[in-house]
Amino acid sequence: MTDVTIISGSTLGSAEYVAEHLAGIIEQQGHTANVLHGPELEELIPQGVWLIVSSTHGAGDLPDNLQPLFEQLAAEQPSLAGVKYGAIGIGSSEYDTFCGAIDSIDRQMIERGASRVGTILKIDITQHEIPEDPAEEWVKSWIELI
Ligand SMILES: Cc1cc2nc3c(=O)[nH]c(=O)nc-3n(C[C@H](O)[C@H](O)[C@H](O)COP(=O)(O)O)c2cc1C
């Protein structure tokens, strides 16, 4: 059994809904999941398994509710060597900076010593009216890799 901390970054709610949906799927598979929407560093234990689900805003920017966490990580530079994580981006291919936030998050996690499990899932909302569907399929394989 794996205990997964799901971190969502969202402005209008899509990534939040995906995060909540994935928590249910992970629990159905016999694991536990705790969803944190835009947590600050103090709320996170720097070890175990994280699943980061983030939309992109501005021009490739992190959603407002995830910016404080990644600013803190950049400023304080804690070691995340004990963290294994998965990464899901939600964005629109109408933007040149498609899913730019999850790429930036991935770079920062690796810089802090965390290990990514699996490939990054990038969900294009122009192709997937219901982003939960590709996310659900992906997470079922991802959880097996942990
Ligand atoms: C003002 C604005 C800027 C956006 N910029 C980007 C972007 O740079 N790259 C991208 O992939 N998607 C971009 N998007 C699309 C959002 O990521 C997409 O609508 C997503 O579903 C929003 O999820 P959320 O409700 O969880 O924030 C943008 C959307 C808005 C409204």
PDBQT file of the ligand as one rigid body, heavy atoms in Angstrom, charges set to zero:
ROOT
HETATM    1  C1  LIG A 201      -5.366  33.487 -19.164  1.00  0.00    +0.000 C 
HETATM    2  C2  LIG A 201      -5.039  32.061 -19.487  1.00  0.00    +0.000 A 
HETATM    3  C3  LIG A 201      -3.740  31.722 -19.817  1.00  0.00    +0.000 A 
HETATM    4  C4  LIG A 201      -3.404  30.389 -20.141  1.00  0.00    +0.000 A 
HETATM    5  N1  LIG A 201      -2.117  30.077 -20.488  1.00  0.00    +0.000 NA
HETATM    6  C5  LIG A 201      -1.809  28.808 -20.814  1.00  0.00    +0.000 A 
HETATM    7  C6  LIG A 201      -0.474  28.457 -21.191  1.00  0.00    +0.000 A 
HETATM    8  O1  LIG A 201       0.441  29.273 -21.235  1.00  0.00    +0.000 OA
HETATM    9  N2  LIG A 201      -0.224  27.153 -21.517  1.00  0.00    +0.000 N 
HETATM   10  C7  LIG A 201      -1.190  26.201 -21.491  1.00  0.00    +0.000 A 
HETATM   11  O2  LIG A 201      -0.912  25.043 -21.794  1.00  0.00    +0.000 OA
HETATM   12  N3  LIG A 201      -2.475  26.505 -21.146  1.00  0.00    +0.000 NA
HETATM   13  C8  LIG A 201      -2.799  27.773 -20.810  1.00  0.00    +0.000 A 
HETATM   14  N4  LIG A 201      -4.093  28.079 -20.440  1.00  0.00    +0.000 N 
HETATM   15  C9  LIG A 201      -5.118  27.013 -20.428  1.00  0.00    +0.000 C 
HETATM   16  C10 LIG A 201      -5.393  26.476 -19.010  1.00  0.00    +0.000 C 
HETATM   17  O3  LIG A 201      -4.263  25.794 -18.504  1.00  0.00    +0.000 OA
HETATM   18  C11 LIG A 201      -6.589  25.500 -19.105  1.00  0.00    +0.000 C 
HETATM   19  O4  LIG A 201      -7.756  26.263 -19.380  1.00  0.00    +0.000 OA
HETATM   20  C12 LIG A 201      -6.776  24.668 -17.845  1.00  0.00    +0.000 C 
HETATM   21  O5  LIG A 201      -7.861  23.771 -18.042  1.00  0.00    +0.000 OA
HETATM   22  C13 LIG A 201      -7.093  25.521 -16.647  1.00  0.00    +0.000 C 
HETATM   23  O6  LIG A 201      -7.135  24.674 -15.517  1.00  0.00    +0.000 OA
HETATM   24  P1  LIG A 201      -7.449  25.231 -14.051  1.00  0.00    +0.000 P 
HETATM   25  O7  LIG A 201      -8.915  25.578 -14.047  1.00  0.00    +0.000 OA
HETATM   26  O8  LIG A 201      -7.158  24.102 -13.137  1.00  0.00    +0.000 OA
HETATM   27  O9  LIG A 201      -6.572  26.407 -13.792  1.00  0.00    +0.000 OA
HETATM   28  C14 LIG A 201      -4.425  29.399 -20.114  1.00  0.00    +0.000 A 
HETATM   29  C15 LIG A 201      -5.739  29.759 -19.767  1.00  0.00    +0.000 A 
HETATM   30  C16 LIG A 201      -6.055  31.071 -19.458  1.00  0.00    +0.000 A 
HETATM   31  C17 LIG A 201      -7.490  31.414 -19.113  1.00  0.00    +0.000 C 
ENDROOT
TORSDOF 0
